[in-house]
Amino acid sequence: MNAYTKYFVKKAGWYLATLIVALMLNFLLPRLIEGNPVSTIASQVSQGMTDSDSIKRVYENFAREFGIDKPLIVQFGIYLKNLLTGDLGTSFGLYPRKVSDILGSAVPWTVGLQLPAILVGWILGNVLGAVAAYRKGVFDKVLFPVALFINSIPFFTLAIMMLYLFGITLKWFPISGGYDYQMVPNLSLEFIWSVIRHHTLPFLSIVLVTIGGQAIGMREMAIYELNSDYVLYSKLLGIRDSRVARYVFRNAMLPQITGLALSLGTMIGGSLICEIVFSYPGIGTWLFTAIRQLDYPLISGCTLLIAVTVLLANFTVEIIYGIVDPRIKAAQMEEG
């Protein structure tokens, strides 16, 4: 077994162990919340019934269907068995809808919101950060404090501010949902325009914070590279500034690209609070709804999806680093 194979197996083992722990917590934590969701469902179904035995039978049927009448260890075994077949269970709060169907409808909204926001914020932030480091002067003195201020604002705070200003006060944009409630999803221009209007505020709230963070990171890395020995030596040799700048910003981009890869991998679980603020029909809103309704299967489905995407993103980045980073390669050779 060569050094890289050992590195790969070791990392895979750690991430597999982390996934097992995540599965256990994913199953257990929702069930530690106080309350009995089956009682709520049974009471809704048995409205109008006066016979206590009939009401009891309704409760027992639902308890049996959802498996909460069994010991936790047995429920966990059933949970793992169902996962292997792709069955995430049936939602308590939206009975009889399947959790997989709910998540299947929510993921496109989350990806459609966060993917363009991450990419736009990353590109603009890195361009502004690079220009600030290279040009310096007034541009840097203005950009850096502004970027630092925006980056210090939590997603949800900026989202609430934008919602109040542009949605409630100025009424330029809708304040909730993914499209007008009276509309049926279709490919008409009217529906597409409604989706764009509802998409704008949550999109901008994510982009602005992303720009701030990326601009600060790129500025710091670019300043570090500009003060490196190879830059000073290149200038002494008379190499053109534009050519030196290409190498400087290429080196400064490496950690930023890593950050982009992690952001793309974790976008399913990113900015969930922003979705909740705008009642956007993504994973965040469904997770919030599930917690309010003590919907164990839906809570577990949302958190499992988030955990798996985060682990996959980190694992992928570590494996790529193991291939391209000479320092990790050297460490592998020493261990081998």
Legacy VTK file of the C-alpha trace (Angstrom):
# vtk DataFile Version 3.0
C-alpha trace
ASCII
DATASET POLYDATA
POINTS 336 float
0.000 0.000 0.000
1.580 3.311 -1.111
1.654 6.519 0.937
-1.299 8.165 -0.807
-3.494 5.059 -0.466
-2.748 5.033 3.270
-3.639 8.720 3.449
-6.908 8.111 1.590
-7.888 5.095 3.743
-7.057 6.981 6.948
-9.159 9.999 5.965
-12.018 7.796 4.750
-11.977 5.935 8.084
-12.188 9.153 10.103
-15.029 10.515 7.978
-16.902 7.207 8.145
-16.638 7.259 11.945
-17.859 10.867 11.945
-20.801 9.877 9.737
-21.777 7.078 12.148
-21.716 9.503 15.090
-23.713 12.001 13.021
-26.331 9.331 12.248
-26.690 8.493 15.943
-27.054 12.149 16.960
-29.326 12.792 13.996
-31.686 10.102 15.241
-31.439 10.786 18.977
-31.453 14.593 19.359
-34.890 15.282 17.801
-36.392 12.676 20.134
-35.033 14.505 23.176
-37.318 17.469 22.442
-40.249 17.593 24.847
-43.645 16.690 23.472
-45.391 13.873 21.640
-46.131 14.647 17.974
-48.276 11.543 17.557
-50.694 12.883 20.164
-51.130 16.023 18.052
-51.825 14.021 14.893
-54.189 11.658 16.689
-56.126 14.538 18.237
-56.563 16.156 14.827
-57.772 12.919 13.238
-60.071 12.049 16.153
-61.820 15.427 16.292
-65.540 14.879 16.802
-65.066 11.418 18.323
-66.578 10.911 21.760
-65.656 7.276 22.350
-62.423 7.130 24.373
-61.642 3.620 23.085
-61.836 4.825 19.477
-59.560 7.773 20.255
-57.124 5.409 21.973
-57.117 3.079 18.950
-56.380 6.021 16.648
-53.402 6.975 18.822
-52.124 3.379 18.977
-52.407 2.979 15.201
-50.330 6.109 14.591
-47.804 5.135 17.297
-47.447 1.720 15.642
-47.140 3.255 12.157
-44.403 5.673 13.201
-42.729 3.092 15.453
-42.589 5.254 18.591
-44.140 2.454 20.648
-40.870 0.490 20.380
-37.661 0.937 22.445
-35.217 3.565 21.125
-32.605 0.982 20.140
-35.196 -0.857 18.020
-36.327 2.444 16.476
-32.687 3.229 15.621
-32.287 -0.162 13.922
-35.416 0.458 11.858
-34.119 3.960 11.044
-30.805 2.571 9.726
-32.566 -0.169 7.772
-34.871 2.359 6.118
-31.907 4.640 5.300
-30.231 1.829 3.364
-33.304 1.634 1.127
-33.509 5.432 0.755
-36.598 5.709 2.960
-36.409 8.781 5.228
-39.812 8.094 6.695
-43.187 9.835 6.660
-43.600 13.380 7.924
-45.594 13.777 11.127
-46.668 17.337 10.429
-47.478 16.817 6.745
-48.828 13.282 7.017
-48.911 11.259 4.772
-46.190 13.023 2.681
-42.811 11.303 2.505
-39.794 13.186 3.870
-37.833 12.401 0.703
-40.544 14.097 -1.394
-40.480 17.212 0.814
-36.681 17.453 0.658
-36.738 16.766 -3.067
-38.944 19.822 -3.583
-36.889 21.984 -1.174
-33.340 21.294 -2.408
-33.779 23.038 -5.807
-34.953 26.206 -4.026
-31.968 26.150 -1.650
-29.456 25.444 -4.426
-31.119 28.003 -6.708
-30.746 30.641 -4.000
-27.318 29.846 -2.613
-25.328 28.641 -5.643
-25.566 31.924 -7.604
-25.228 33.967 -4.380
-22.026 32.144 -3.385
-20.514 32.422 -6.877
-21.378 36.112 -7.345
-20.214 37.005 -3.830
-16.987 35.033 -4.272
-16.099 36.606 -7.629
-16.924 40.195 -6.625
-15.284 39.845 -3.201
-12.021 38.498 -4.610
-11.859 41.126 -7.362
-12.450 43.948 -4.884
-9.970 42.487 -2.390
-7.271 42.106 -5.046
-7.795 45.656 -6.338
-7.680 47.042 -2.786
-4.369 45.288 -2.071
-2.818 46.311 -5.388
-4.087 49.870 -5.716
-4.061 50.771 -1.986
-4.719 54.469 -1.279
-8.265 55.762 -0.910
-9.809 52.664 -2.503
-8.307 50.410 0.163
-9.103 52.811 3.015
-12.771 52.857 1.989
-13.213 49.222 0.920
-11.566 47.530 3.899
-13.691 49.185 6.652
-16.879 48.704 4.617
-16.062 45.026 3.927
-15.157 44.485 7.581
-18.427 46.080 8.719
-20.572 44.036 6.309
-18.753 40.812 7.169
-19.395 41.412 10.874
-23.156 41.510 10.298
-24.773 38.061 10.731
-26.807 36.756 7.798
-30.077 36.936 9.697
-29.496 40.507 10.919
-28.793 41.796 7.419
-31.751 39.790 6.106
-34.102 41.346 8.678
-32.790 44.853 7.905
-33.295 44.368 4.151
-36.703 42.814 4.717
-37.839 45.780 6.806
-36.381 48.448 4.498
-37.073 47.098 1.001
-40.002 44.805 1.744
-42.092 46.438 4.464
-41.146 50.140 4.285
-40.467 50.724 0.567
-42.529 47.723 -0.631
-40.163 47.141 -3.567
-40.011 43.379 -3.066
-42.213 40.637 -1.547
-41.448 39.759 2.054
-41.974 35.982 2.045
-42.284 32.847 -0.056
-40.693 31.741 -3.305
-43.487 33.096 -5.535
-46.948 34.642 -5.218
-49.208 32.279 -3.291
-52.097 32.554 -5.739
-49.920 31.307 -8.624
-49.425 27.730 -9.801
-45.805 26.853 -10.744
-45.367 26.903 -14.530
-42.963 28.207 -17.184
-44.854 31.419 -17.929
-43.045 34.769 -17.848
-45.383 35.946 -15.103
-44.417 33.073 -12.804
-40.679 33.425 -13.592
-40.841 37.156 -12.805
-42.583 36.386 -9.515
-39.811 33.889 -8.609
-37.126 36.487 -9.445
-38.794 39.168 -7.274
-39.066 36.790 -4.307
-35.487 35.606 -4.910
-33.887 39.067 -4.911
-33.824 40.041 -1.213
-32.520 36.711 0.199
-30.024 36.567 -2.690
-28.669 40.065 -1.954
-28.448 39.451 1.794
-26.209 36.402 1.186
-24.168 38.102 -1.561
-23.344 41.196 0.510
-22.025 39.217 3.484
-20.109 36.865 1.161
-18.492 39.809 -0.654
-17.323 41.272 2.658
-15.683 38.056 3.844
-14.068 37.235 0.512
-12.757 40.795 0.032
-11.079 40.756 3.458
-9.544 37.319 2.865
-8.261 38.158 -0.621
-6.864 41.515 0.503
-4.894 39.940 3.363
-3.518 37.120 1.193
-2.607 39.507 -1.642
-0.783 41.900 0.736
1.136 38.932 2.180
2.164 37.792 -1.312
3.055 41.335 -2.440
5.532 41.587 0.460
7.102 38.185 -0.242
10.775 37.821 -1.146
10.086 36.564 -4.672
8.124 39.765 -5.463
10.962 42.008 -4.266
13.491 39.916 -6.176
11.366 40.056 -9.345
11.170 43.840 -9.117
14.960 44.063 -8.730
15.300 42.004 -11.892
13.125 44.519 -13.714
10.200 42.199 -14.389
7.038 44.107 -15.299
4.582 44.764 -12.472
1.700 43.302 -14.458
3.522 39.989 -14.827
4.470 39.882 -11.141
0.879 40.703 -10.189
-0.377 37.654 -12.115
1.792 35.347 -10.001
0.911 37.193 -6.803
-2.833 36.893 -7.275
-2.566 33.327 -8.561
-0.885 32.320 -5.282
-3.293 34.404 -3.216
-6.252 32.659 -4.869
-5.360 29.152 -3.623
-6.945 29.438 -0.145
-9.847 31.374 -1.652
-10.527 28.507 -4.060
-10.506 26.122 -1.107
-13.052 28.351 0.614
-15.201 28.339 -2.524
-15.099 24.535 -2.721
-16.206 24.255 0.916
-18.924 26.873 0.421
-20.310 25.021 -2.604
-20.208 21.729 -0.745
-21.906 23.104 2.347
-24.466 25.332 0.644
-27.294 22.902 1.488
-26.690 23.755 5.137
-25.577 27.342 4.654
-27.631 30.471 5.310
-30.608 28.485 6.613
-31.551 31.405 8.863
-31.796 33.635 5.782
-34.359 31.240 4.288
-36.305 31.233 7.546
-36.393 35.063 7.705
-37.840 35.287 4.189
-39.953 32.092 4.520
-38.165 30.908 1.395
-39.261 27.337 0.498
-35.830 25.781 1.002
-34.292 23.385 3.517
-34.045 26.063 6.233
-37.756 26.855 6.253
-38.724 23.170 6.300
-36.288 22.488 9.145
-37.772 25.358 11.162
-41.311 24.079 10.480
-40.308 20.533 11.445
-38.837 21.692 14.779
-41.992 23.649 15.610
-44.166 20.606 14.858
-41.834 18.056 16.544
-41.655 16.318 13.186
-38.885 13.792 13.980
-38.569 12.255 10.482
-38.424 15.649 8.752
-35.933 17.053 11.304
-33.738 13.981 10.856
-34.035 14.172 7.075
-32.992 17.845 6.944
-30.096 17.490 9.377
-28.901 14.272 7.719
-28.837 15.963 4.319
-26.866 18.885 5.778
-24.419 16.604 7.626
-23.739 14.415 4.593
-23.093 17.362 2.257
-20.759 19.015 4.800
-18.798 15.781 5.307
-18.572 15.121 1.566
-17.361 18.658 0.901
-14.640 18.480 3.561
-13.584 14.974 2.517
-13.335 15.981 -1.152
-11.207 19.035 -0.332
-8.875 16.993 1.890
-8.396 14.352 -0.824
-7.694 17.002 -3.477
-5.229 18.700 -1.110
-3.525 15.357 -0.586
-2.956 15.166 -4.342
-1.903 18.726 -5.152
-0.273 20.060 -1.956
3.458 19.131 -1.905
3.630 19.544 1.884
0.974 16.866 2.422
2.710 14.673 -0.165
5.972 15.000 1.764
4.218 14.077 5.036
2.709 11.019 3.339
6.142 9.893 2.166
7.595 10.292 5.667
4.790 8.262 7.212
5.125 5.639 4.486
LINES 1 337
336 0 1 2 3 4 5 6 7 8 9 10 11 12 13 14 15 16 17 18 19 20 21 22 23 24 25 26 27 28 29 30 31 32 33 34 35 36 37 38 39 40 41 42 43 44 45 46 47 48 49 50 51 52 53 54 55 56 57 58 59 60 61 62 63 64 65 66 67 68 69 70 71 72 73 74 75 76 77 78 79 80 81 82 83 84 85 86 87 88 89 90 91 92 93 94 95 96 97 98 99 100 101 102 103 104 105 106 107 108 109 110 111 112 113 114 115 116 117 118 119 120 121 122 123 124 125 126 127 128 129 130 131 132 133 134 135 136 137 138 139 140 141 142 143 144 145 146 147 148 149 150 151 152 153 154 155 156 157 158 159 160 161 162 163 164 165 166 167 168 169 170 171 172 173 174 175 176 177 178 179 180 181 182 183 184 185 186 187 188 189 190 191 192 193 194 195 196 197 198 199 200 201 202 203 204 205 206 207 208 209 210 211 212 213 214 215 216 217 218 219 220 221 222 223 224 225 226 227 228 229 230 231 232 233 234 235 236 237 238 239 240 241 242 243 244 245 246 247 248 249 250 251 252 253 254 255 256 257 258 259 260 261 262 263 264 265 266 267 268 269 270 271 272 273 274 275 276 277 278 279 280 281 282 283 284 285 286 287 288 289 290 291 292 293 294 295 296 297 298 299 300 301 302 303 304 305 306 307 308 309 310 311 312 313 314 315 316 317 318 319 320 321 322 323 324 325 326 327 328 329 330 331 332 333 334 335
